[in-house]
Amino acid sequence: MKVLFVNPSTQHRISTNLPTMVEEERDCADILTQISSVHEALRAVARELMRNHLKHCAAHAIRSGHAEAEAMYDELVDLMHRHSR
């Protein structure tokens, strides 16, 4: 399975920038802009993770047999439903 890499810039924005901005009582619009940026970065990570899941985990389960395939189909439908909102 491919190791998922989170960009150091994204990690920094989540772990440092947002808490610092709140502590410094920065302008709300600036904080909301930063939140939006982090949200989009996390969506990119989620997209890559989904691709990796389909390529490796789902493909393996589908090739494994009927019971595993059916469980994976249910999981994929659930994932698509939850993440399409």
C-alpha positions as a LaTeX table, in Angstrom:
\begin{tabular}{lrrr}
\hline
Residue & $x$ (\AA) & $y$ (\AA) & $z$ (\AA) \\
\hline
Met1 & 0.00 & 0.00 & 0.00 \\
Lys2 & 1.26 & 3.44 & $-0.92$ \\
Val3 & 2.15 & 5.67 & 2.02 \\
Leu4 & 0.00 & 8.77 & 2.15 \\
Phe5 & 2.00 & 11.97 & 2.25 \\
Val6 & 0.57 & 15.14 & 3.73 \\
Asn7 & 2.28 & 18.25 & 2.48 \\
Pro8 & 4.34 & 19.91 & 5.27 \\
Ser9 & 2.71 & 23.22 & 4.37 \\
Thr10 & $-0.71$ & 21.72 & 5.07 \\
Gln11 & 0.49 & 20.26 & 8.35 \\
His12 & 1.86 & 23.65 & 9.36 \\
Arg13 & $-1.38$ & 25.46 & 8.52 \\
Ile14 & $-3.39$ & 23.02 & 10.63 \\
Ser15 & $-1.10$ & 22.64 & 13.63 \\
Thr16 & 0.40 & 26.13 & 13.88 \\
Asn17 & $-1.23$ & 28.83 & 11.81 \\
Leu18 & $-4.85$ & 28.41 & 12.86 \\
Pro19 & $-4.28$ & 28.20 & 16.63 \\
Thr20 & $-1.83$ & 31.11 & 16.44 \\
Met21 & $-4.26$ & 33.23 & 14.46 \\
Val22 & $-7.01$ & 32.60 & 17.02 \\
Glu23 & $-4.71$ & 33.26 & 19.98 \\
Glu24 & $-3.56$ & 36.51 & 18.38 \\
Glu25 & $-7.22$ & 37.48 & 17.81 \\
Arg26 & $-6.58$ & 38.01 & 14.12 \\
Asp27 & $-9.34$ & 39.31 & 11.88 \\
Cys28 & $-12.19$ & 36.82 & 11.49 \\
Ala29 & $-12.07$ & 37.08 & 7.70 \\
Asp30 & $-8.38$ & 36.10 & 7.73 \\
Ile31 & $-9.08$ & 33.10 & 9.97 \\
Leu32 & $-11.97$ & 32.01 & 7.75 \\
Thr33 & $-9.74$ & 32.29 & 4.69 \\
Gln34 & $-7.14$ & 30.12 & 6.41 \\
Ile35 & $-9.81$ & 27.57 & 7.37 \\
Ser36 & $-10.94$ & 27.45 & 3.75 \\
Ser37 & $-7.37$ & 26.85 & 2.63 \\
Val38 & $-6.91$ & 24.03 & 5.12 \\
His39 & $-10.24$ & 22.52 & 4.10 \\
Glu40 & $-9.21$ & 22.40 & 0.43 \\
Ala41 & $-5.83$ & 20.91 & 1.33 \\
Leu42 & $-7.55$ & 18.18 & 3.37 \\
Arg43 & $-9.93$ & 17.49 & 0.49 \\
Ala44 & $-6.89$ & 16.90 & $-1.73$ \\
Val45 & $-5.51$ & 14.46 & 0.85 \\
Ala46 & $-8.88$ & 12.69 & 1.03 \\
Arg47 & $-9.03$ & 12.43 & $-2.76$ \\
Glu48 & $-5.58$ & 10.81 & $-2.87$ \\
Leu49 & $-6.49$ & 8.48 & $-0.02$ \\
Met50 & $-9.68$ & 7.43 & $-1.84$ \\
Arg51 & $-7.69$ & 6.78 & $-5.01$ \\
Asn52 & $-5.22$ & 4.68 & $-3.04$ \\
His53 & $-8.07$ & 2.79 & $-1.35$ \\
Leu54 & $-9.71$ & 2.00 & $-4.69$ \\
Lys55 & $-6.46$ & 1.00 & $-6.36$ \\
His56 & $-5.27$ & $-1.31$ & $-3.60$ \\
Cys57 & $-7.83$ & $-2.25$ & $-0.95$ \\
Ala58 & $-10.97$ & $-2.29$ & $-3.08$ \\
Ala59 & $-9.32$ & $-4.01$ & $-6.03$ \\
His60 & $-7.95$ & $-6.72$ & $-3.72$ \\
Ala61 & $-11.32$ & $-7.26$ & $-2.02$ \\
Ile62 & $-13.19$ & $-7.42$ & $-5.31$ \\
Arg63 & $-10.76$ & $-10.01$ & $-6.68$ \\
Ser64 & $-10.93$ & $-12.05$ & $-3.45$ \\
Gly65 & $-14.43$ & $-13.39$ & $-3.85$ \\
His66 & $-18.12$ & $-12.74$ & $-3.59$ \\
Ala67 & $-18.43$ & $-12.01$ & 0.15 \\
Glu68 & $-15.41$ & $-9.69$ & 0.22 \\
Ala69 & $-16.55$ & $-7.97$ & $-2.96$ \\
Glu70 & $-20.07$ & $-7.39$ & $-1.65$ \\
Ala71 & $-18.72$ & $-5.93$ & 1.60 \\
Met72 & $-16.39$ & $-3.64$ & $-0.37$ \\
Tyr73 & $-19.21$ & $-2.48$ & $-2.66$ \\
Asp74 & $-21.23$ & $-1.53$ & 0.42 \\
Glu75 & $-18.23$ & 0.26 & 1.93 \\
Leu76 & $-17.57$ & 2.20 & $-1.28$ \\
Val77 & $-21.19$ & 3.28 & $-1.64$ \\
Asp78 & $-21.17$ & 4.44 & 2.00 \\
Leu79 & $-17.89$ & 6.33 & 1.49 \\
Met80 & $-19.16$ & 8.04 & $-1.63$ \\
His81 & $-22.38$ & 9.02 & 0.12 \\
Arg82 & $-20.61$ & 10.42 & 3.20 \\
His83 & $-17.95$ & 12.30 & 1.25 \\
Ser84 & $-20.14$ & 13.77 & $-1.46$ \\
Arg85 & $-21.78$ & 16.23 & 0.91 \\
\hline
\end{tabular}
